[in-house]
Amino acid sequence: MNDLFGRARAAYDLLVARRSALFDLVLAVITTGVEIGQLFDGGTPVVVIPAAVIPVGVIPVVVTVLTGSALLLRRRAPLTVLVTACAGAAVLVPLGYSPGGAPVVVALASLADLRDRRVSVAALVPTALFLLLASISSLPVPVGAWALGSYLQTRRRYTRALEDRAATLERERAQLDQLAAQRERTAIARELHDIVAHSVTVMLIGVRGARDVLPTDPGVAAETLERVEVNAEQSLAELRRILGLLRTPDNGAQWRPQPSLGQLPELVSGYRTAGMPVQLEFTGEARPLAGGLELSAYRIVEEALTNVLKHTDPTRVTVTLHYGRTWLDVTVEDDGGGGGPAPSGAGHGILGMRERAAVTGGSLDARRTADGFVVTARLPVEDAGDAA
């Protein structure tokens, strides 16, 4: 049973693959039959040849069959097929037959369908004149055949254009999806870096401090470890939120608001608790800013403080936010002796801060100073007067 089904399927696939050739064969057979029927509709004439009177019924059949067989090549050489059909009709008319012109009409329609419009128009004029002068058909017949072929060509080109456009749109959509996915992966990687670099560094410093004071002051060590535990829980919550982006939207992941500048005091307090002598200062007229800009400023401060905590041992760290009319200036400066990473270092911290500043249309400068290291970011903000 399976073998029979497989053979039937193979036969069907072969039929589909060769449907154009089968259509041409059926068309040629039908056209030849119609033409032969038209030829003998009025009886079989005879032609007088010297020394014999020969019925010539076999001659139009042969000519018509040859002309109809030429239609099998209409896709490859439609102009040649049209010339052959006209030649066959030209042979039959002097013999006293009245061909219907079916092969000529089919060949003309095929030419209009398969070749350039200028070529088919150039062939239409002599073909129509020949059919008219030979009393085979009137002008509307060849003109109608040409119009039908032109319509088929136009429709086929239109369908092909739609298919090409659909394919192009599909490729563009796939490319846009890839770009969107890449941007999303970059954002996720940046968030993961901020969370891991900040939280793990703070926890590491806290554990080291607790270990150092454990023999002499267990109470302080226990308090430090308790803060490390709280920080770890917050980090796990952040990681769950970020990893939720990698799952399907209907996974029920719990989302919470992104950090903003209103949480900077809490952030600075966490570093101060970890042993960093950091101060937070605000200058200018503080006001709410766009969520994306506040997140970028928050992450820049967080990353800069993490770098200070990892690479230096400062006696003073100052975080300054200056609210200007059209700019927000973020500065993180320490006096750790310049031991921080070079701005062109291989780490991703400074690069990530620059990317965050660039996303908002701003800029970031990170450089060593005589006493330590300074990170300065200038982020554009919407002027209150302009917004009004």
N, C-alpha and C positions, 0 to 999 in steps of 0.2 A: 504493500500500500504506500509506504513511504517512497519507494522507488518510483512508483507511478506518479505520485504527487511531485517528486523532484523533476521528472521528465516534463510534466505539464508546466511546471514553473519555468523550466529552462526554455520550453517552446514559447511561453508567453513573453519572457524577457527578450528572446530573439525576435519575436514579432514586434515588440515595442521598439527595439533597436533598428529594425528595418521597416518601420511603418512608412517612411518617406518613399522608399523604393516600391513598396506594395501599393501605395497610393498612386504613384506614377504608372504602375502597371495596370491598375484598374482603370485609371483615366485614359490610358492609351487604348485599352480594349474597348471601352465604351465609345470613345471618339471614333475609332475605326468602324465599329458596328453601325453607329449612326450615319457615318459618311457612306458606307456601302449601301445601307438602306435607302439613302437619298439618291444614290446613283441609279439604282435599278427600280426606282419608283415608277418610272415611265416606260419600262421595257428595256430590252437589250438591243441596241443598234448594231448594225453591221457595217463593215468598211470594205470597200472594193479594192483589192490589191491585184496588180497584174497577174494574170494566169490563175487567179483563185478568188473566191469570195469566202472570206474567213470571218466567223463571228468573233467579235473582240471582247466578249464578256470577261475573259480571263485577264485582259490587260488592265482594266480599271481596278480589279480586285488586287492584283499584284502592286500596282502603283499606290493604292490606298493603304494596303497593309504596310508597305515600306514607309509611307508617310506617317502612318500612325505609330510605327515602331520607332520612328525618330523622336517621338514625344518622350520616350524613356530617357533621352538625353537633355530634356528641357532645363534641368537645373544646372548642368555643366556648360551647355552651349545654347542658350535660348535663341540667340540671333541666327545661328546656323540652322536650328530647327525651324524657325520661321521662314527662312529662305527655302528650305527643303519642302515645307508645306505649300508655299506659293508655287514652287516649281512643279509639284505633283498636280496641283489644280490646273496649272497652265498646260500640262500634258493632256489632261482629260477633256478640257473644253473643246479643242479641235477635233476630238474623236466623236463628238456629238453627245457627250454626257453633260449632266448638269450637277456638278459637285455642290454640296451644301456649304463647303468652306469650314467645316468643324475643326479640322486640324489647324487651319490658318488662325481661326479665332482663339483656340486654346494656346497656340504658340505665341500669339500676340499678347494675350493676357499674362502668360508666363514671363515674357520679356519685360513687360511693365512691372511685374512683381519682383523680378530678380535682378534687374539691371538699373543703372542710373536713369533718372528721369529724362535727361536730354537724349540718351540713346533710344529709349522707347518712343519718345515723341518723334524723333527723326525717322524711326521705322514705321510709325503709324500712318504718316501721310502717303507714302508709296503703296503701302499695303491696302489702305482704304480705297485708293484710286484703282488699284488692280482689281479688287473685289467688285467695285462698281462698274468698271469698264467691261469686265468679263461676265457681267450679269449674274454674279454669284450671290451677292448680298447688297443691301443698301448701306449707306454711310452709318446709320445708328448702330449697326451690329459691331463693326470693328471699334468704333468709338466707345461703345458700352463695354466691350471686352478690355480695351485699354484702361478705362476708368476703374473696372473691377480689379485689374492687376495693380493699379496705382494705389487703390484703397487698401488692398492686402499688404502692400509694401509699407504704406504709412502706418498701418496698425501694427505690423510686426516691429517696425522701428520704434514706435511708441512703447510697445510692451517691453522691448529690449532696454529702452531708456529707463523705464520704471524699474526694471530688474536691476540695472546697473546702479541707479540711484539708491534703491533699497540696500544693495550690497555695500555701497559707499557709506550710507548712513549707519549700517550695522558695524562696519569697520571703525567709523568715527566714534560710535557709541562705546565700542569695546576699548578704544584708545582713551576716551574720557573716563571710563570706569577704571582703567589701569592707573591713569593719572590721579583720580580721586583716591583710589586705594593707596597709592604711593604717598600722597599727602597725608592720608589718615595714619599710615604706618609711621611716617616721620613724626607726626604729632604725638602718637602713642609712645614712640621711642624717646622723644624729648621729655614727656611726662614721667616715664619710667626712670629716666636718668635723674630727673630732679628729685623724685621721691627716694630712690635708692641712695643717691649721693648724699642727700641731706639727712635722711633718717638714719641710715646705717652709720654715717660718720658721727652723728650725735650720740647714737647708742654706743659706738665703740669708745668714744671719749669718756662717756659716762661710766662704762664698765671698767675702763682703766683707772679712772679716778676712784671708783668704789674699791677696786683691788688695792690701790695704794693706801687708802685710809682704813681698810678693814681691820688691820691689827691694832691700830691705835684708837679708832672711833667707829665702832660697828654701827652706831645709830646713824651717823652721816652716810655710811656705806649703804645701809638699808634704805635710807631716803633716796639716795641717788639711784639705786637699782629700781625703786618704785617708779621714779620718773622715766627710767629706761623702759620699764614695762608699759607705761602709758604711751610713750612714744612708739613702741613697737606695735601696740594695738592700733594706733592711728595710722601707722604705715601700712599695716595689713588691710585696713579699710580702704586706704587709697589704692593699694594694689588691686583689691577686688573690683573697685570702681573702674580702673584702667583696663583690667583684663576683661571686664564686661563688654568693652568695645569690640573685643575679638570674637564675641559670641553672637548668636542671632539676636535681633531686636526683641523677640518675644521670650527671652530667657528669664524675665522677671528680675533683672539686676537692679539693685537699688542705687539711685544716683543721688549725689549731694552737690550743692553749689560749689563752683570753683573758688579757690582762694582769691581774696581781694585785698586792697590796701588797708581796709579796716582791720585785717587780721595781722598786720605787720607788728604791732606791739606784742602780740602773743608769740609771733615767730622770734622776735628779738629776745623776748623773755626766756624762751627755750634755750637759745644760745648762751644767754647770760647765766642761766642755771647750769649749763654744761661747763662753765668756767671761763667763758670769753667776756672780756670787759668791753661790751658793746653798748653804744648809746644811739638812740633814735631821735632825730630832729626833723621838724617840719617848718618850712618857711613859705612865705607867700600865703595866698588865700586858698585854703584847702577846699575842695569841692568834689562831688561825685564825678567819676569819669566813666568812659565806656568800659563794659565788662572785659573785653579782650585786652584793652590797654592796662587795666588794673592787674589782670592776671599776668601779663608780660612783666610789668614792673615788680610784682611780688616775686615771680620766679627769678628775675635778675638779682634781686636782693638776696634771695635764698641761696642761689648758686654762688654768689660772691662771698657770702658768709661761710658757706661750706668750704670753699677754697681756702679761706683764711684759717678755718679750723683745722684743715688737713695739712697745710703746708707751712704755717708760721706759728710763732708764739708771741703774739702782740701784747703790749700793755695798754693799748687804746685802739678801739675800732669805732668808727663813726659812720652811721647811716643817715644820709641827709636826703630829704625829698623837698624840692623847691617847686612850688606851683607858680609857673609863669602865666602870662596871658595866653600864649599859644603853645607853650612847651611845658613838659614835666621833666625836670632834671633829677636823676637818681644817681647818688654818689655813695660809694662804699670805700672808705679809706682806712688803712691800718698802718701801724708803725712796726711791723714785724721784721724789719731789717731787709726787706726786698727778697725774701726767700720764696715768694710765690711762683707759680708757673709763668713762663714767658707767654706773652700774648700769642706768639706763633707756635706754642707748644703743641704736642700731639694729642693732648686731652680734648675731650668734647665739651668741657664746661664753658670756656670762653666762646667757643664756636656756637654753642647753644644759646648763650646770652646774645651774641650778635644776631643770630637768626630771629630770636624773639623781638629784638629791637627793630630789625628790618621788616618784620611782619606788620608792625604798626606804622612803618614809614619813617622810623627814626634811625639813630646811629648809636654805636657803643665804642668807647675807647678804654682799653685796659693797658696799663703801663706800670713799670716800676718807678718809684720815687726815691729820694735820698734816704728816707727812713723806712719805707715799706712798699706798699702796692696800692693802687687806686683804680677803681672801676667807675667810669662815668657813662651814663646812658642819657640821651636826650630823646624823648618821645613826644611826638606832636599831639596836641589836644585841641579840641574844638573850642574856639573863643566863645565866651558866653554871650557877648554882644552879637557875634555873627550868628549864633544859634537862634537868638531872638528874632 
